[in-house]
Amino acid sequence: MLNTTFTHDVRQTLDQFRRAVDQAFENFYGYQTQQTGSTPTEAARTFSPVLESAWNENFLNLRAILPGVPEKDVNVSVQNNQLVIEGERKLPDGFNKNAFTQLMYGKFYTAITLPTGLDVDHITCRLNNGVLDIQVPISEASKPKQIQIQSGELRKSITA
């Protein structure tokens, strides 16, 4: 009886530790755990794409890493000054619930608030080898303009 009680306590402690570690790393690795069954071992992980951004003088460049996601399963839109990337990374054919994988699958949704001064009517997207490249042009009105400095004295005229 002591052996059974000890084993149960160890298993319960390890399950609590695993849940605490999953929760601690949930946001760090970009995935979330969701309970799909009655036991903790049936937890499913949802896919969340990794994003990066860069500016140059003409564009805001965004990149989302979407390995194994075909173009038909991705939707990019602009809503209320937010760029929305959503879709689904599906489990490959031949995989079932008894398969082992360290990759994340499932529906994803990411909304990025766009800064002012962008031309959202001319956004371009390209998905190539699992990398979604998005270019948002900077509007001409928002680009810096050089102002010429004139030299010489300012003449004042006095009228009588």
Backbone as a ProteinNet text record, in pm:
[ID]
protein_1_A
[PRIMARY]
MLNTTFTHDVRQTLDQFRRAVDQAFENFYGYQTQQTGSTPTEAARTFSPVLESAWNENFLNLRAILPGVPEKDVNVSVQNNQLVIEGERKLPDGFNKNAFTQLMYGKFYTAITLPTGLDVDHITCRLNNGVLDIQVPISEASKPKQIQIQSGELRKSITA
[TERTIARY]
81.9	0	86.6	194	283.1	344.7	381.6	440.6	341.7	216.4	113.6	87.6	81.4	59.4	177.5	298.7	418.2	421.7	391.1	389.8	285.7	169	62.2	106.9	169.9	216.2	323.6	415.9	521.4	461.4	369.4	304.8	228.4	155.8	80.4	175.6	285.9	384.3	445.7	479.3	536.9	436.1	310.7	206.9	192.5	194.7	186.6	308.4	427.2	548.2	541.6	495.6	485.3	389.2	276.4	180.7	241.3	318	382	486	563.9	663.4	594.3	489.6	414.2	361	306.8	251.4	361.3	478	587.7	640.9	645.2	700.8	595.2	471.3	360.9	381.7	405.7	422	560.9	660.9	798.1	814.7	758.6	773.5	662.6	565.3	462.2	353.5	331.5	219.9	142.9	23.5	-61.4	-108.5	-120.8	-172.3	-321.8	-392.2	-536.7	-573.5	-658.2	-704.2	-807.1	-778.3	-873.2	-938.6	-882.6	-937.4	-946.5	-971.8	-992.7	-862.9	-753.6	-627.9	-527.2	-429.5	-329.1	-245.8	-233.4	-152.4	-220.2	-345.6	-417.2	-420.3	-326.5	-321.6	-273.1	-336.3	-296.5	-229.9	-137.3	-69	-114.3	-136.1	-178.5	-60.9	-57.7	50.9	36	144.9	148.1	272.8	257.2	374	468	595.8	697.7	696.5	703.6	698.6	825.3	862.2	970.2	934.8	996.1	966	1091.9	1091.6	1202.5	1148.5	1213.8	1177.2	1287.7	1251.2	1347.2	1279.5	1339.4	1283.8	1151.3	1117.4	995.8	889.9	930.3	837.4	854.9	744	748	744.3	846.5	854.3	823	728.6	691.7	715.8	751	773.9	712.1	634.6	577.1	628.7	675.6	727.6	612.4	573.9	459.1	499.2	583.5	628.1	514.2	508	407.5	267	249.5	116.2	102.6	10.4	-7.5	-82.2	-70.2	-131.5	-281.8	-347.6	-493.8	-537.7	-446	-480.6	-438.6	-400.5	-358.8	-445.6	-487	-564	-498.9	-471.1	-413.6	-512.9	-545.3	-639.7	-602.3	-661.6	-644.6	-781.6	-788.3	-913	-881.1	-944.5	-927.2	-780.1	-705.1	-562.4	-478.8	-526.2	-451.1	-434.3	-313.7	-287.2	-314.5	-405.9	-447.3	-396.7	-325.4	-278.6	-345.5	-421.6	-489.7	-491.7	-507.5	-512.1	-501.9	-454.4	-443.7	-326.8	-251.6	-145.7	-201.5	-225.9	-294.2	-194.5	-238	-160.4	-143.3	-22.2	-1.9	-84.7	-112.9	-184.5	-104.4	-173.3	-107.7	-76.9	-89.4	-70.1	-205.3	-206.7	-330.2	-298	-390.1	-368.1	-262.7	-219.7	-115.6	23.9	35.2	165.2	240.2	371.9	454.9	511.5	496.1	553.2	588.5	692.9	728	686.3	623.5	576	435.6	398.6	266.5	175.1	50.7	-49.3	-174.3	-257	-383.6	-406.7	-517.6	-552.8	-467.2	-437.8	-360.6	-423.9	-397.8	-449.9	-350.4	-304.3	-213.3	-259.4	-269.1	-307.3	-195.9	-148.1	-39.9	-95.2	-85	-131	-31.9	-81.5	3.8	19	139	156.8	90.8	66.2	8	111.2	62.7	151.4	183.1	108.3	129.8	18.9	50.7	-46.1	-102.2	-206.8	-262.3	-338	-362.4	-431.3	-338.9	-208.5	-113	-20.5	-72.6	3.8	24.1	144.1	171.1	215.7	175.5	211.2	265.6	365.1	419.8	454.6	401.4	432.3	524.2	646	743.5	819.2	811.6	883.1	854.3	729.6	691.1	719.8	760.5	787.7	691.3	609.4	514.3	577.6	612.6	669.4	559.5	546.7	444.4	515.3	483.9	538.3	425.3	439.2	341.5	413	370.9	439.1	416.6	517.9	506.1	447.2	344	279.8	376	362.4	450	441.5	323.3	306.4	384.5	414.7	485.9	635.8	683.8	828.4	893.4	1015.5	1084.3	1112.6	1102.2	1127.6	1240.3	1332.2	1444.9	1398.2	1429.5	1394.6	1524.1	1523.4	1643.3	1661.2	1785.1	1818.5	1876.2	1822	1869.8	1968.3	2069.3	2165.8	2143.4	2201.3	2186.5	2104.2	2101	2028.5	1882.2	1803.2	1660.5	1636.8	1579.1	1553.8	1417.1	1416.7	1289.8	1253.2	1131.4	1087.7	988.6	1005.3	915.5	835.5	708.8	620.7	566.9	551.8	506	359.8
-119.1	0	126	126.8	240.7	266.6	159.5	171.7	234.6	196.6	250.9	397.7	434.8	573.1	659.8	609.9	683.2	705.7	603.4	614.1	714.9	712.8	806.7	950.3	972.7	1107	1157.7	1070.4	1109.1	1145.2	1062.8	1089.8	1221.7	1247	1371.1	1491.6	1480	1587.7	1614.9	1510.8	1528.4	1591	1552.3	1613.6	1762.3	1798.5	1939.3	2016	1955.9	2020.3	2041.4	1940.7	1952.6	2063.7	2073	2179.9	2317.3	2327.7	2455.2	2494.6	2399.3	2428.1	2466.7	2394	2429.3	2571.3	2607	2741.3	2847	2817	2913.8	2943.7	2841.9	2859.2	2885	2894.9	2911	3030.4	3148.3	3267.4	3276.2	3220	3230.1	3161.1	3043.6	2968.7	2995.4	3078.3	3115.9	3013.2	2927.2	2833.5	2833.1	2780.6	2774	2631.6	2587.9	2454.4	2463.9	2367.1	2362.2	2220.4	2208.1	2076.7	2027	1913.1	1856.4	1731.8	1674.1	1551.7	1562.2	1448.9	1448.9	1437.5	1396	1380.9	1482.1	1520.1	1618.4	1571	1440.5	1390.4	1412.3	1452.5	1475.6	1623.5	1700.3	1842.9	1862.4	1952.6	1983.5	2120.1	2138.3	2266	2330	2459.6	2530.4	2606.2	2614.8	2678.5	2829.7	2900.4	3046	3086.2	3153.8	3184.2	3285.6	3269.6	3364.1	3481.4	3604.6	3725.5	3807.7	3878.9	3976.4	4093.6	4208.7	4327.4	4411	4490.5	4581.5	4696.1	4811.6	4930.2	4961.2	5020.2	5089.1	5218.7	5293.1	5424.5	5416.8	5299.8	5288.2	5194	5097.9	4993.3	4956.8	4909.3	4831.5	4687.4	4610.7	4470.8	4382.6	4291.6	4196.1	4056	3966.6	3827.8	3737.7	3639.9	3539	3403.4	3324.3	3191.6	3092.4	3031.8	2941.2	2808.4	2729.3	2604.8	2506.8	2455.1	2354	2407	2538	2596.4	2640.9	2580.5	2622.3	2755	2818.3	2949.8	2948.5	2838.6	2832.2	2831.9	2802.2	2797.5	2922.4	3030.7	3156.1	3269.3	3358.7	3475.6	3598.8	3700.5	3825.8	3937.2	4020.2	4129.5	4247.9	4363.4	4482.9	4519.3	4530.6	4565.6	4664.3	4780.7	4880.5	4911.4	4938.6	4972.2	4858.4	4734.7	4618.1	4522.7	4470.8	4367.8	4234.2	4157.2	4030.3	3915.8	3823.4	3701.6	3585.8	3507.1	3393.7	3276.1	3159.5	3039.1	2916	2807.2	2681.8	2600.7	2548.1	2452.1	2315.5	2236.8	2108.4	1995.2	1896	1775.5	1702.3	1657.4	1589.1	1461.5	1421.2	1295.7	1180	1084.4	968.6	984	1105.5	1125.9	1112.7	1048.1	1040.3	1074.8	1055	1097.4	1013.4	902	819.7	853.6	951.5	990.9	1078.7	1078.1	1164.5	1276.1	1399.5	1513.7	1621.2	1697	1811.4	1941	1931.3	2049.2	2083.9	2211.9	2258.2	2265.8	2230.4	2236.1	2302.5	2352.5	2410.6	2545.1	2606.9	2738.2	2844.3	2950.3	3060.6	3192.3	3294.5	3429.1	3526.8	3621.8	3724.4	3858.4	3960.1	4094.2	4190.9	4266.7	4361.8	4501.6	4588	4725.7	4800.7	4858.7	4930	5075.6	5130.1	5272.2	5359.3	5484.3	5576.7	5608.3	5654.8	5693.7	5582.8	5473.5	5363.8	5360.8	5313.6	5301.9	5160.2	5138.4	5003.3	4954.4	5042.3	5001.1	4929.9	4934.2	4874.2	4773.3	4697.1	4593.7	4475	4418.5	4298.3	4186.4	4062.4	3943.8	3837.6	3764.2	3653.2	3540.7	3420.3	3302.1	3213.6	3189.4	3109.3	3022.2	2891.3	2796	2818	2843.1	2858.4	2994.5	3091.3	3226.2	3322.3	3389.5	3488.3	3626	3687	3821.2	3920.9	4024.7	4127.3	4261.4	4337.8	4473	4573.4	4668.5	4776.3	4904.9	4968.4	5091.2	5207.2	5289.8	5412.3	5518.7	5588.1	5689	5804.4	5865.9	5977.3	6092.6	6116.5	6226.3	6202.4	6077.1	6045.8	6037.1	6035.7	6026.5	6160.2	6156.5	6282.6	6362.1	6492.3	6581.8	6676.4	6693	6783.9	6925.8	7017.1	7158.1	7233.1	7305.2	7377.1	7501.3	7523.3	7641.3	7745.8	7867	7976.3	8061.9	8109.3	8194.8	8339.6	8433.3	8575.4	8645.9	8775.7	8856.6	8865	8874.6	8894.2	9043.6	9086.2	9228.8	9266.3	9372.9	9423.6	9546	9553.1	9672.9	9747.4	9875.6	9960.6	10041.5	10038.3	10115.8	10233.1	10344.5	10464.7	10487
0	0	0	75.5	80.6	-56.5	-125.9	-259	-356.6	-353.1	-441.6	-411.2	-284.5	-245.6	-288.5	-268.8	-307.5	-458.9	-537.3	-683.7	-728.9	-668.7	-703.6	-674	-557.6	-521.7	-617.1	-655.3	-748.7	-884	-931.8	-1060.9	-1056.9	-948.3	-934.7	-930.1	-858.9	-850.7	-987.2	-1061.4	-1195.3	-1291.4	-1282.2	-1366.7	-1335.3	-1207.4	-1168.9	-1218.9	-1210.4	-1258.7	-1409.9	-1484.7	-1629.9	-1667.9	-1599.6	-1628.2	-1598.2	-1490.4	-1455.4	-1560.3	-1608.4	-1711.9	-1842	-1881.1	-2002.7	-1993.7	-1879.8	-1862.3	-1866	-1808.2	-1805.3	-1945.1	-2030.5	-2164.5	-2271	-2231	-2325.6	-2417.9	-2365.7	-2448.3	-2508.9	-2443	-2492.3	-2626.8	-2641.9	-2766.3	-2866.5	-2833.4	-2929.1	-2947.4	-2849.9	-2860.7	-2730.8	-2739.6	-2622.3	-2605.4	-2481.3	-2457.6	-2433	-2484.7	-2465.4	-2424.8	-2326.3	-2286.5	-2387	-2447.2	-2541.9	-2486	-2383.7	-2326.9	-2176.6	-2115.8	-1971.9	-1894.4	-1958.4	-1887.2	-1938.4	-1856.4	-1898	-2016.6	-2037.6	-2148.3	-2282.8	-2284.1	-2409.4	-2446.2	-2393.7	-2425	-2568	-2641.1	-2779.1	-2780.7	-2869.5	-2882.1	-3012.7	-3008.1	-3128.1	-3186.3	-3317.5	-3389.9	-3387	-3365.5	-3370.8	-3449	-3563.6	-3646.3	-3582.1	-3613	-3567.6	-3664.7	-3612.2	-3694.7	-3677.9	-3783	-3775.8	-3866.1	-3838.2	-3917.3	-3936.2	-4043.2	-4072.4	-4156.5	-4146.9	-4223.4	-4323.3	-4434.8	-4520.1	-4563.1	-4654.5	-4688.4	-4763.9	-4818.1	-4898.6	-4842.9	-4759.3	-4716.5	-4569.8	-4512.3	-4389.1	-4435.4	-4402.3	-4443.1	-4323.4	-4340.7	-4237.1	-4291	-4201.6	-4242.5	-4136.1	-4182.4	-4094	-4139.7	-4046.1	-4077.1	-4062.6	-4175.2	-4181.3	-4245.6	-4181.6	-4245.4	-4267.2	-4388.1	-4420.6	-4439.7	-4448.7	-4466.6	-4612.1	-4688.3	-4827.9	-4836.9	-4951.9	-4975.1	-4950.6	-4984.6	-4969.4	-4822.3	-4730.2	-4588	-4511.5	-4583.1	-4519.7	-4572	-4483.3	-4521.3	-4457.5	-4539.7	-4490.7	-4522.7	-4423	-4444.8	-4356.1	-4385.4	-4303.5	-4248	-4115.5	-4047.9	-3936.5	-3936.7	-3830.9	-3803.2	-3908.4	-3899.7	-3840.5	-3853.7	-3810.8	-3928.1	-3943.7	-4042.3	-3974.6	-4030.5	-3971.1	-4057.3	-3994.6	-4060.2	-3987.8	-4062.9	-4001.4	-4096.9	-4040.4	-4121.7	-4035.2	-4097.9	-4025.5	-4078.1	-3984.9	-4018.2	-3985.2	-4090.5	-4073.9	-4053.8	-3978.6	-3955.5	-4088.4	-4122.3	-4250.8	-4262.3	-4385.6	-4409.1	-4351.2	-4295.2	-4237.1	-4088.5	-4036.9	-3893.6	-3826.4	-3712.6	-3635.6	-3492.1	-3404.4	-3266.1	-3194.9	-3253.7	-3192.5	-3244.4	-3332.6	-3387.4	-3287.7	-3297	-3212.9	-3299.4	-3255.2	-3325.2	-3224.6	-3254.5	-3171.6	-3239	-3355.2	-3426.7	-3380.8	-3393.6	-3352.5	-3474.8	-3456	-3562.1	-3507.8	-3598.4	-3558.6	-3624.4	-3587.4	-3641.3	-3574.3	-3649.3	-3594.1	-3634.8	-3553.2	-3574.6	-3513.6	-3593.7	-3545.9	-3601.3	-3516.4	-3558.4	-3519.5	-3617.6	-3596.3	-3619.1	-3519.5	-3535.5	-3623.2	-3731.8	-3825.9	-3783	-3796	-3764.2	-3870.3	-3838.5	-3935.3	-4043	-4157.1	-4265.7	-4363.3	-4360.1	-4453.6	-4556.9	-4675.4	-4784.3	-4783.9	-4704.1	-4687.9	-4811.4	-4909	-5031.3	-5128.9	-5104.9	-5197.6	-5129.3	-5034.8	-4965.8	-5060	-5059	-5137.7	-5044.5	-5078.1	-5000.3	-5094.8	-5046.3	-5124.1	-5027.6	-5054.3	-4973.9	-5055.6	-5003.8	-5076	-4976.1	-4993.1	-4907.1	-4758.5	-4724.9	-4585	-4523.9	-4605.9	-4556.2	-4624	-4543.9	-4594.8	-4581.4	-4695.9	-4698.1	-4731.4	-4650	-4667.7	-4677.3	-4781.9	-4798	-4791.1	-4699.1	-4684.9	-4723.7	-4834.8	-4877.6	-4779.9	-4767.2	-4688.7	-4781.1	-4736.1	-4820.6	-4846.6	-4962.7	-5001.6	-4902.5	-4847.7	-4751.8	-4622.6	-4590.7	-4466.9	-4483.8	-4607	-4630	-4596.6	-4546.2	-4515	-4641.6	-4629.9	-4743.1	-4704.7	-4797.9	-4775.9	-4805	-4714.9	-4732.3	-4761	-4872.3	-4913.9	-4827.9	-4788.6	-4708.5	-4801.4	-4793.8	-4878.2	-4799.3	-4868.4	-4801.7	-4844.7	-4771.7	-4803	-4698.2	-4708.4	-4612.5	-4650.5	-4550.6	-4571	-4587.9	-4698	-4723.8	-4672.5	-4603.2	-4553.2	-4635.1	-4668.9	-4741.5	-4656.4	-4655.6	-4577.1	-4675.3	-4659.3	-4745	-4666.8	-4740.2	-4673.1	-4696.2
[MASK]
++++++++++++++++++++++++++++++++++++++++++++++++++++++++++++++++++++++++++++++++++++++++++++++++++++++++++++++++++++++++++++++++++++++++++++++++++++++++++++++++

